[in-house]
Amino acid sequence: SVQLHGHWGLDAEDAHGGVDLTLHSPDIRPLLPPADRAEMARVFPVDAQLSGNFRGDLWSVKKLDVRASDGHLIASGTLIGPPDFGDTILSVNGKFVSLAKFNRILGQDLPDLPATIELDLKGDGDRLRLKPMSLRIGESNLEGDLTIAEDEVPRITGSFHSSRLDMGALLPDRAEPTPPDPEAPADPRQ
């Protein structure tokens, strides 16, 4: 079930409004294409709540709370920009039992490992800083900060460190393609 409540005031001088959204699905698989649905063996429940408002380019997220399968993501704060990120203060926290459960929805091969993420976005004029940022996937970790500066060509700078980064566990298998069987009959379409 989906509930959407909102109010908007749109005029040239003062665009403003608010939204309250609640989404509940005991199984999101029926919303996916049949091929993706068939590959998701188990039920995939989703519960989400979003509430906030906006005035001009400033978005205030009172609450973003998403629970999907065995994952949970929470965010709150304000977001504005570009070109002025000044009032942005947004916190994001997430915890996931297994990233692989999101493969079909995200269209990516993710590792079957638990993950946590914590980050804060802070605006400072024409800069958006992601500091601190902490990501843990399985036994691997990555911490650091990232800055995006608005310019003719946006500039991205950052510093990251890790005490353990197991790339073999994080990257999808890249098996060599199987060579064609020389004994197999030729394909008449070729």
Disulfide bonds with the S-S distance in Angstrom:
none
